[in-house]
Amino acid sequence: MRVFNRYVPRLVAKHVARLFSGRLYIAGRGRFDFENGWLKAPQDATITHYQTVKEVNAVIRETYQQAMCDETQPHTVNTRR
C-alpha cells in the first residue's frame, strides 16, 4: 500500500499506471484500490472519492492517448538548428 501525503494527480496516476493493481491511500482523500491500471472508487465512496477517481483516471487516459499518438507519428530527425 502506497501512502501519498499530498494529492498530486500526476504522481498518483504514474503510480497506478506502473503497478497496474493494488491499493493506495491519499491523505485527506481516503483509501483507493486500482485494477488494470485504473483507479476505482471504494464501496463506501463519497463525492470526494468520485472526484479524485475522475481526475486521476483523466490523467491516465491523457497519458495513454498521448503515447498512442506518438506511436503513429513517423519518426523524423530534425536537422535544422
C-alpha positions as CSV (number, residue, x, y, z in Angstrom):
1,M,0.0,0.0,0.0
2,R,1.4,3.4,-1.1
3,V,0.6,6.4,1.1
4,F,0.5,9.8,-0.6
5,N,0.8,12.7,1.9
6,R,-0.3,15.2,-0.7
7,Y,-2.8,14.8,-3.5
8,V,-0.9,15.3,-6.8
9,P,-3.0,13.7,-9.6
10,R,0.0,13.2,-11.9
11,L,2.0,11.3,-9.2
12,V,-0.9,9.1,-8.3
13,A,-1.6,8.4,-12.0
14,K,2.0,7.4,-12.5
15,H,1.9,5.0,-9.6
16,V,-1.4,3.5,-10.7
17,A,-0.3,3.0,-14.3
18,R,3.0,1.5,-13.4
19,L,1.9,-1.0,-10.8
20,F,-1.4,-1.9,-12.5
21,S,-3.2,-3.2,-9.4
22,G,-3.1,-2.6,-5.7
23,R,-4.2,-0.2,-3.0
24,L,-3.2,3.3,-2.1
25,Y,-4.1,6.0,0.5
26,I,-4.2,9.7,-0.2
27,A,-4.1,11.9,2.9
28,G,-7.3,13.9,3.1
29,R,-9.0,11.8,0.4
30,G,-9.0,8.3,1.7
31,R,-8.2,4.7,0.6
32,F,-8.5,3.6,-3.0
33,D,-8.0,0.4,-5.0
34,F,-6.7,0.2,-8.5
35,E,-7.1,-2.5,-11.1
36,N,-6.0,-2.9,-14.7
37,G,-4.2,0.4,-14.5
38,W,-7.3,2.4,-13.5
39,L,-8.3,3.9,-10.1
40,K,-11.5,2.6,-8.6
41,A,-13.8,4.2,-6.1
42,P,-14.3,2.3,-2.8
43,Q,-17.7,0.7,-1.9
44,D,-18.5,3.4,0.7
45,A,-17.4,6.2,-1.6
46,T,-18.1,9.9,-1.0
47,I,-18.2,12.7,-3.6
48,T,-14.5,13.4,-2.9
49,H,-13.7,9.8,-3.8
50,Y,-15.5,10.1,-7.1
51,Q,-13.9,13.4,-7.9
52,T,-10.4,12.0,-7.2
53,V,-11.1,8.9,-9.3
54,K,-12.3,11.1,-12.2
55,E,-9.2,13.4,-12.0
56,V,-6.7,10.6,-11.8
57,N,-8.2,8.5,-14.5
58,A,-8.4,11.5,-16.8
59,V,-4.6,12.0,-16.4
60,I,-4.1,8.2,-17.1
61,R,-6.3,8.4,-20.1
62,E,-4.5,11.5,-21.4
63,T,-1.1,9.7,-20.9
64,Y,-2.3,6.6,-22.8
65,Q,-3.7,8.7,-25.7
66,Q,-0.5,10.7,-26.0
67,A,1.5,7.5,-26.1
68,M,-0.7,6.2,-28.9
69,C,-0.3,9.4,-30.9
70,D,3.4,9.3,-30.5
71,E,3.5,5.8,-31.9
72,T,1.5,6.7,-35.1
73,Q,3.7,9.7,-35.8
74,P,6.6,8.9,-38.2
75,H,10.0,9.4,-36.5
76,T,12.0,12.1,-38.2
77,V,15.3,13.6,-37.5
78,N,15.4,17.4,-37.1
79,T,18.4,18.7,-38.9
80,R,17.6,22.4,-38.5
81,R,19.3,24.3,-35.7
